[in-house]
Amino acid sequence: MGRLTVELVEELQQAVRLDRPVAGHVTGLTDVTLAGLLEYGCLRYAVADNAVLPPLPSAVLASPLGQALRAVRSPLAARTTGRQKPHVRNVDPHEVEFHVLDGDEASVQPDWEDFLTRFSNSAVAAGFTRTIADGLGAALQEMADNACEHSRSPAGALVGYHTVAGTAAFCVVDVGIGVLESLRSHPDYAHLHLHRDALRAALRDGVSCRRLEPGGTGFRQVFKSLADQHGHLRFRSGQGCITMTGSHFDATVGDETFPEAMPGFQVTVCCRTGGGVSAVSMI
């Protein structure tokens, strides 16, 4: 069974650079993870040649993740035409759901607020305490604000969450300017030249690309929300990728890898209770 994960997306991207055929690997997929689904959308947008990277096969689109993705319209999703998903005016839990953020103020709109509440309620339904679920919701809000304010993405940002018994995950992805270019717009960080160094800097408190405002909080809420939880974090931008697995995360730790360059910023956060499925299995 072929499963679309972030590791496979990286392998496909390398194969594309080496001018190797990849269509057969994609059409044979039968399963997908949340992060794999969204990073593939970013890769397909970046390649911009549909003959090289084909649409997702029907088996993937028929899965709960695939069906939910088809409900939204986005250049980073499975559907780029037709009407946008209407505002769902309830906060009932969903196993999986996606939302498009387009515009600087998108993360303060009523439709986003309802989406955010549904995510928190879905985490509670999956077995998390209300306190932890609301903390995860606050972390998602922080990542959404970051995408809206800093990404300058021509395709907006795409957000998704997936909850199952004992596990909750969310992703925020865009194909904007990326962390390095964003930070380098501030004179204090003009010395940065490597994507990995920019990622490390962005994770720390007091770092921001805004010149006339106090320093940012880094991704404090993400780390705070998972302080006592076993989780998995993945931050990818340009040719840099930092992953952290465990608990009590710190911006100075984490494994660094150097995949092929991807535009924008892709964030995955996964948290599980003691009885949840492996966090890695969600990405």
Kinemage of the C-alpha trace (Angstrom):
@kinemage 1
@onewidth
@group {chain A} dominant
@subgroup {mainchain}
@vectorlist {calphas} color= white
{ca met a 1} P 0.000 0.000 0.000
{ca gly a 2} L 1.444 3.393 -1.001
{ca arg a 3} L 1.085 6.124 1.589
{ca leu a 4} L 1.737 9.805 0.952
{ca thr a 5} L 3.845 11.078 3.872
{ca val a 6} L 6.171 14.051 4.211
{ca glu a 7} L 9.115 11.713 3.655
{ca leu a 8} L 7.641 10.595 0.343
{ca val a 9} L 6.983 14.210 -0.660
{ca glu a 10} L 10.666 14.961 -0.092
{ca glu a 11} L 11.656 11.922 -2.159
{ca leu a 12} L 9.314 12.971 -4.975
{ca gln a 13} L 10.771 16.472 -4.933
{ca gln a 14} L 14.296 15.135 -5.220
{ca ala a 15} L 13.267 12.880 -8.082
{ca val a 16} L 11.719 15.840 -9.906
{ca arg a 17} L 14.963 17.794 -9.573
{ca leu a 18} L 16.867 14.838 -11.023
{ca asp a 19} L 14.353 14.665 -13.889
{ca arg a 20} L 13.163 11.208 -12.906
{ca pro a 21} L 9.551 10.132 -13.565
{ca val a 22} L 7.327 10.277 -10.498
{ca ala a 23} L 3.788 10.079 -11.871
{ca gly a 24} L 3.587 6.325 -11.373
{ca his a 25} L 4.494 6.636 -7.704
{ca val a 26} L 1.701 9.159 -7.184
{ca thr a 27} L -1.042 7.359 -9.095
{ca gly a 28} L -0.359 4.195 -7.089
{ca leu a 29} L -1.013 5.877 -3.728
{ca thr a 30} L -3.865 4.536 -1.637
{ca asp a 31} L -3.421 6.362 1.675
{ca val a 32} L -2.246 9.734 2.955
{ca thr a 33} L -1.291 11.637 6.090
{ca leu a 34} L -2.391 15.153 6.948
{ca ala a 35} L 1.079 16.668 6.573
{ca gly a 36} L 1.878 14.625 3.476
{ca leu a 37} L -1.316 15.820 1.836
{ca leu a 38} L -0.623 19.513 2.440
{ca glu a 39} L 3.083 19.439 1.652
{ca tyr a 40} L 2.297 17.654 -1.618
{ca gly a 41} L -0.060 20.515 -2.451
{ca cys a 42} L 2.762 22.988 -1.823
{ca leu a 43} L 5.157 20.947 -3.949
{ca arg a 44} L 2.696 20.661 -6.809
{ca tyr a 45} L 2.148 24.423 -6.719
{ca ala a 46} L 5.911 25.025 -6.737
{ca val a 47} L 6.546 22.672 -9.671
{ca ala a 48} L 3.602 24.148 -11.604
{ca asp a 49} L 3.772 21.395 -14.232
{ca asn a 50} L 0.830 19.068 -13.772
{ca ala a 51} L 2.355 16.593 -16.179
{ca val a 52} L 5.288 16.116 -13.792
{ca leu a 53} L 3.277 15.885 -10.579
{ca pro a 54} L -0.225 14.575 -11.273
{ca pro a 55} L -3.337 15.178 -9.173
{ca leu a 56} L -3.933 12.897 -6.237
{ca pro a 57} L -5.450 9.550 -7.237
{ca ser a 58} L -9.076 8.671 -6.561
{ca ala a 59} L -8.156 6.286 -3.736
{ca val a 60} L -6.581 9.145 -1.780
{ca leu a 61} L -9.380 11.589 -2.608
{ca ala a 62} L -11.926 9.039 -1.392
{ca ser a 63} L -10.306 8.880 2.048
{ca pro a 64} L -11.654 11.073 4.892
{ca leu a 65} L -8.698 13.429 4.453
{ca gly a 66} L -9.157 13.594 0.690
{ca gln a 67} L -12.886 14.220 0.880
{ca ala a 68} L -12.409 16.997 3.420
{ca leu a 69} L -9.709 18.601 1.287
{ca arg a 70} L -12.011 18.651 -1.740
{ca ala a 71} L -14.476 20.750 0.271
{ca val a 72} L -12.163 23.770 0.035
{ca arg a 73} L -10.893 25.652 -3.004
{ca ser a 74} L -7.219 26.561 -2.973
{ca pro a 75} L -4.196 26.448 -5.302
{ca leu a 76} L -2.655 24.244 -2.596
{ca ala a 77} L -5.595 21.840 -2.364
{ca ala a 78} L -7.144 19.174 -4.580
{ca arg a 79} L -9.663 21.601 -6.087
{ca thr a 80} L -8.781 24.968 -7.599
{ca thr a 81} L -12.133 25.890 -9.159
{ca gly a 82} L -15.735 26.115 -8.046
{ca arg a 83} L -17.208 27.741 -4.987
{ca gln a 84} L -15.349 28.090 -1.727
{ca lys a 85} L -16.537 26.047 1.245
{ca pro a 86} L -19.352 27.982 2.924
{ca his a 87} L -19.057 29.241 6.479
{ca val a 88} L -20.244 26.426 8.751
{ca arg a 89} L -22.036 28.171 11.615
{ca asn a 90} L -21.619 25.511 14.264
{ca val a 91} L -18.811 24.268 16.485
{ca asp a 92} L -19.505 20.527 16.382
{ca pro a 93} L -16.431 18.261 16.406
{ca his a 94} L -15.002 17.020 13.112
{ca glu a 95} L -12.451 14.268 12.578
{ca val a 96} L -10.797 16.205 9.781
{ca glu a 97} L -11.364 19.649 8.290
{ca phe a 98} L -9.557 22.234 6.168
{ca his a 99} L -9.742 26.011 5.933
{ca val a 100} L -8.268 28.594 3.564
{ca leu a 101} L -6.713 31.759 4.988
{ca asp a 102} L -6.448 34.463 2.351
{ca gly a 103} L -5.619 38.027 3.344
{ca asp a 104} L -3.943 39.786 6.258
{ca glu a 105} L -7.092 39.718 8.405
{ca ala a 106} L -8.216 36.175 7.583
{ca ser a 107} L -7.267 34.805 11.003
{ca val a 108} L -9.649 37.154 12.831
{ca gln a 109} L -12.774 36.467 10.746
{ca pro a 110} L -15.868 34.693 12.161
{ca asp a 111} L -15.505 31.683 9.859
{ca trp a 112} L -11.961 31.152 11.152
{ca glu a 113} L -13.063 31.542 14.768
{ca asp a 114} L -15.679 28.824 14.299
{ca phe a 115} L -13.112 26.571 12.595
{ca leu a 116} L -10.731 27.093 15.510
{ca thr a 117} L -13.430 26.244 18.047
{ca arg a 118} L -14.336 23.102 16.120
{ca phe a 119} L -10.687 22.032 16.270
{ca ser a 120} L -10.569 22.484 20.057
{ca asn a 121} L -13.870 20.625 20.466
{ca ser a 122} L -12.593 17.864 18.194
{ca ala a 123} L -9.490 17.476 20.374
{ca val a 124} L -11.736 17.117 23.429
{ca ala a 125} L -13.801 14.494 21.592
{ca ala a 126} L -10.527 12.676 20.827
{ca gly a 127} L -9.735 12.402 24.538
{ca phe a 128} L -7.810 15.549 25.469
{ca thr a 129} L -8.718 17.718 28.437
{ca arg a 130} L -10.340 21.041 27.699
{ca thr a 131} L -7.235 22.842 28.945
{ca ile a 132} L -4.930 20.983 26.566
{ca ala a 133} L -7.392 21.255 23.671
{ca asp a 134} L -7.677 25.014 24.122
{ca gly a 135} L -3.880 25.239 24.296
{ca leu a 136} L -3.625 23.443 20.965
{ca gly a 137} L -6.210 25.842 19.574
{ca ala a 138} L -4.115 28.783 20.782
{ca ala a 139} L -1.053 27.271 19.102
{ca leu a 140} L -2.991 26.934 15.852
{ca gln a 141} L -4.082 30.564 16.143
{ca glu a 142} L -0.457 31.626 16.561
{ca met a 143} L 0.606 29.745 13.437
{ca ala a 144} L -2.336 31.112 11.447
{ca asp a 145} L -1.532 34.683 12.487
{ca asn a 146} L 2.074 34.127 11.441
{ca ala a 147} L 1.017 32.930 7.986
{ca cys a 148} L -1.395 35.800 7.435
{ca glu a 149} L 0.970 38.528 8.634
{ca his a 150} L 4.329 37.403 7.283
{ca ser a 151} L 4.058 34.886 4.437
{ca arg a 152} L 3.049 37.166 1.508
{ca ser a 153} L 1.815 33.978 -0.110
{ca pro a 154} L 0.245 34.379 -3.571
{ca ala a 155} L -1.944 31.374 -2.802
{ca gly a 156} L -2.938 32.261 0.750
{ca ala a 157} L -2.422 29.684 3.482
{ca leu a 158} L -4.082 26.298 3.869
{ca val a 159} L -4.864 24.932 7.321
{ca gly a 160} L -5.989 21.444 8.244
{ca tyr a 161} L -6.536 19.345 11.338
{ca his a 162} L -7.005 15.638 11.922
{ca thr a 163} L -8.149 14.083 15.188
{ca val a 164} L -8.485 10.420 16.104
{ca ala a 165} L -8.796 8.742 19.474
{ca gly a 166} L -5.924 10.027 21.597
{ca thr a 167} L -4.243 12.091 18.878
{ca ala a 168} L -4.716 15.584 17.448
{ca ala a 169} L -2.684 17.158 14.649
{ca phe a 170} L -2.796 20.368 12.670
{ca cys a 171} L -0.874 21.841 9.740
{ca val a 172} L -0.488 25.385 8.452
{ca val a 173} L 1.198 25.688 5.053
{ca asp a 174} L 1.898 28.467 2.593
{ca val a 175} L 4.088 29.103 -0.470
{ca gly a 176} L 5.109 32.631 0.393
{ca ile a 177} L 8.501 34.246 0.907
{ca gly a 178} L 9.609 31.825 3.619
{ca val a 179} L 11.210 32.397 6.993
{ca leu a 180} L 14.655 33.467 5.747
{ca glu a 181} L 13.456 36.253 3.467
{ca ser a 182} L 10.912 37.378 6.038
{ca leu a 183} L 13.500 37.777 8.798
{ca arg a 184} L 16.106 39.313 6.502
{ca ser a 185} L 13.705 42.185 5.840
{ca his a 186} L 14.641 43.369 9.349
{ca pro a 187} L 18.155 44.854 9.638
{ca asp a 188} L 18.847 42.893 12.820
{ca tyr a 189} L 18.637 39.643 10.823
{ca ala a 190} L 20.110 40.751 7.499
{ca his a 191} L 23.188 38.678 8.329
{ca leu a 192} L 21.246 35.418 8.057
{ca his a 193} L 21.942 33.422 4.896
{ca leu a 194} L 20.854 29.848 5.704
{ca his a 195} L 17.290 28.628 5.980
{ca arg a 196} L 18.109 26.493 9.007
{ca asp a 197} L 19.524 29.500 10.881
{ca ala a 198} L 16.413 31.516 10.071
{ca leu a 199} L 14.203 28.703 11.339
{ca arg a 200} L 16.167 28.499 14.586
{ca ala a 201} L 15.895 32.246 15.032
{ca ala a 202} L 12.150 32.305 14.316
{ca leu a 203} L 11.543 29.705 17.017
{ca arg a 204} L 13.095 31.906 19.707
{ca asp a 205} L 11.328 34.591 21.721
{ca gly a 206} L 12.074 38.188 20.804
{ca val a 207} L 12.562 37.551 17.079
{ca ser a 208} L 10.354 39.323 14.546
{ca cys a 209} L 10.628 40.835 11.082
{ca arg a 210} L 8.569 43.860 12.143
{ca arg a 211} L 10.722 46.935 12.679
{ca leu a 212} L 8.393 49.178 14.677
{ca glu a 213} L 6.993 46.605 17.091
{ca pro a 214} L 8.441 44.806 20.114
{ca gly a 215} L 10.138 41.479 19.474
{ca gly a 216} L 7.938 38.509 18.711
{ca thr a 217} L 7.132 35.604 20.974
{ca gly a 218} L 8.620 33.009 18.664
{ca phe a 219} L 6.431 29.938 18.754
{ca arg a 220} L 5.995 30.111 22.509
{ca gln a 221} L 2.404 28.917 22.494
{ca val a 222} L 3.298 25.838 20.450
{ca phe a 223} L 6.008 24.833 22.912
{ca lys a 224} L 3.842 25.754 25.898
{ca ser a 225} L 0.878 23.724 24.659
{ca leu a 226} L 2.992 20.580 24.300
{ca ala a 227} L 5.122 21.095 27.424
{ca asp a 228} L 3.599 18.125 29.248
{ca gln a 229} L 2.447 16.195 26.191
{ca his a 230} L 4.195 13.762 23.919
{ca gly a 231} L 4.187 15.391 20.534
{ca his a 232} L 5.885 15.874 17.215
{ca leu a 233} L 6.737 19.221 15.635
{ca arg a 234} L 7.908 19.843 12.087
{ca phe a 235} L 8.973 23.232 10.726
{ca arg a 236} L 10.000 23.410 7.063
{ca ser a 237} L 11.035 26.438 5.020
{ca gly a 238} L 13.310 26.752 2.015
{ca gln a 239} L 16.069 24.152 2.340
{ca gly a 240} L 15.675 23.834 6.085
{ca cys a 241} L 13.587 21.485 8.208
{ca ile a 242} L 13.586 21.092 11.995
{ca thr a 243} L 11.714 18.294 13.727
{ca met a 244} L 11.201 17.745 17.439
{ca thr a 245} L 9.728 14.698 19.105
{ca gly a 246} L 9.006 14.222 22.790
{ca ser a 247} L 7.979 16.839 25.366
{ca his a 248} L 9.261 20.068 26.948
{ca phe a 249} L 10.410 21.397 23.604
{ca asp a 250} L 13.120 24.005 23.281
{ca ala a 251} L 14.004 26.102 20.249
{ca thr a 252} L 17.667 25.127 20.539
{ca val a 253} L 17.042 21.397 20.135
{ca gly a 254} L 15.580 19.261 17.395
{ca asp a 255} L 16.849 17.363 14.403
{ca glu a 256} L 17.875 19.308 11.316
{ca thr a 257} L 17.502 17.995 7.778
{ca phe a 258} L 18.058 19.697 4.455
{ca pro a 259} L 15.409 18.709 1.892
{ca glu a 260} L 15.018 20.215 -1.549
{ca ala a 261} L 14.012 23.883 -1.416
{ca met a 262} L 10.299 24.473 -0.877
{ca pro a 263} L 8.788 27.962 -1.054
{ca gly a 264} L 7.003 29.323 1.974
{ca phe a 265} L 6.633 27.828 5.420
{ca gln a 266} L 5.067 24.498 6.372
{ca val a 267} L 4.262 23.727 10.018
{ca thr a 268} L 2.974 20.482 11.513
{ca val a 269} L 2.035 20.028 15.171
{ca cys a 270} L 0.879 16.665 16.524
{ca cys a 271} L -0.002 15.816 20.118
{ca arg a 272} L -1.134 12.564 21.667
{ca thr a 273} L -2.376 11.227 24.970
{ca gly a 274} L -0.849 8.125 26.493
{ca gly a 275} L -3.176 5.878 24.510
{ca gly a 276} L -3.064 7.750 21.210
{ca val a 277} L -1.663 6.514 17.947
{ca ser a 278} L 1.909 7.416 17.130
{ca ala a 279} L 2.303 11.105 16.337
{ca val a 280} L 4.664 10.203 13.501
{ca ser a 281} L 1.906 8.177 11.833
{ca met a 282} L -0.039 11.422 11.305
{ca ile a 283} L 2.683 13.101 9.246
